[in-house]
Amino acid sequence: MDAIVMNVFVAKKFVIVLITLLIVSILAFLVPYVGSDDPARAILRARTVDDALDPAAIEALRAELGLNRSLIAQYLGWLWRALHLDFGYSFATRTAVDVMFVQALKVTSLLAISALILAMVIAVPLGTIAAMRPARMFDNAVTVFTQTLIAIPEYWAGPLLVLFFSIHMGWLPSAGWRDFNSTILPVVVLSLRPIAYFTQVSRSAMVEVLRAPYIGAARGRGLTASQTLVRHGLRNGMLPVITMFSLWLTSLLGGSVVVEVIFGIPGMGWLLYDAVLNNDAPLIQASIVFIVALAALINTITDIGYALLNPSVRLTHDKA
Amino acid sequence: MTSIVLNAKKEVGAVQLAEPILDIRNLNVGFARNRLIAIDALDLTVRRGEIVALVGESGSGKSMTALTAMRLLPVGAGIISGEVRVHGRDLLALPPSAMNAVRGREIAMLYQQPKIMLDPTATIGRQIAEPLQIHRGLSLKDAWPHVIEALRDVGIPEPERRAMSYAHQLSGGMAQRVMIAAALSASPDILIADEPTTALDVTVQAQILKLLVRKRDEASLAVLLITHDLMVVSAIADRVAVMYAGRIVEEGETRAVLRSPRHPYTQALLRSSLLAAEEDGRLYAIPGSASAARGLSCGCRYHPRCQAARSLGIEERCRSQEPSLSTASASPGHQSRCWGVQVTAGGMQ
């Protein structure tokens, strides 16, 4: 029965994602039109130094970009191409949007995933050990540690670490995204707040799980405290941590503008920042669709992972 | 309701001769925070192949007795003194790490709410296998046939398929059967069952009780049955001990205690149970509350609620001196802790 339940569960999730994406595609398509500036003017202004724009040139460009057609025609054309992963060309750079995306996403996803995995590796043991003896010294130290990390902004931690490790000690490059060494500082800076939040979540989840009746029952069968933790504690305690991991992944894959700007990393953060500054319609439209699709995809994977970890979730959806 | 009586009690002679499995001696347990005594000088013996019921109302110290024997007391509760002997070895003298080899292997426990006692993310098969893995050193694969057999033994249909189920897929009665399979999988000698049928409906109760009786007879299992339900006691217990405010106030063979209870508390408890509903079908309610016993430094714990003390005119003695457990009737081992019983017995001499 489990395989069928799982398949129905996954199918339902994907239908919901498709409907979401359709609605978002309409909104995303309209966003550049809401802005006061006409894209054609914006492009011409970006390409020339001359402030006075030639009306004939504007009209020619509008025709070239298809901006003189009706909105619905434009949307359907755009959607059709988007379904074939053709998001057009950036108005500003005239490069294919999908190419720009793939390049930026490679960089950002490596940065984000490394930072989050580093955070998990540090946070889960820290939170778990703290939860084993709540309100004792280690737990209190962890609380102070996480509160401190949360209070440190990236734009302060970044330059500070650069100052010490790059300029003072000369061990690591201060910026760029070329080799392993150049990735260390941005990954560390980006992981600071996730470390704090993951630690807090895994601590509170484990405190609750370790108080659960089935933990006492497992001890009653002769399991040691650590056997109980491994067999029954972690799996139950990890559910909220996985949720938080996926929330952070969604947020960081949309680009971590501050860290990318500090370390000069050509990722999604830079790309979006530029797109908005230039009112670069194809890039903005594609970005919105992309970020929502990404969020939906990660949420779906999380829900499926959740159902795999916690069998009673499958049942809840089965009944619904 | 009386159909629940299983006529399952053993012959008296056989019980008396069997060796003691669980032997609690002069046990005192308390809470550090409010200096409340939970268990007061408790003596209790459970012999091989015997079901002993520990009866009392909420807060009388029944569950604390179970958790003390498992050495799984909640934070804040502590053992003040006493011994919990299993096969003659005092568990309270063992280092905490040595208890891991005892729990599940020598002493196991059942609980009131079986469903929340099972890990929601692990199959029931894995949990039944745990005592075998830990105490017998079997791999999960090698333990699996035993798991299936244990499930079949406790009456779970389609055990091969059910072993892969999760707690949420089971009914309460099924979950309690699973808990019994898990508790007994490494064949412990004593099972402590803390209100094992309270959360189940009556027909399922009877099935679970039957299962416990069968285990007592087949495996010579010693069972300490903790309950507030005298129906359950009369159905399966060989002996019964009545607890009030941390103290045993009466004990003896079930038939003797339930037929001719001597302690006023036991009498009141019986009158308030379905075993002895008033003629108009109403149940008797004991006046006052057990919290009246808190903070009493001397005297009988029950005297603030005791009507016998008043009618016998011995209130002064009940208030100032605590009676000891003394012979209550001709039934072997029937004892009660009551001045009234001692006074009337003395008067008859």
Interface residues (C-beta under 8 A of the other chain):
Chain A: A212 P213 Y214 G216 A217 A218 R219 G220 R221 G222 L223 T224 Q227 R231 H232 R235 N236 L309 N310 P311 S312 L315
Chain B: M70 L72 S97 N100 A101 V102 R103 G104 R105 A108 M109 Y111 Q113 I116 M117 L118 D119 P120 T121 A122 R126 Q127 E130 P131 I134 H135 Y166 H168 Q169 M179 A182 A183 A186
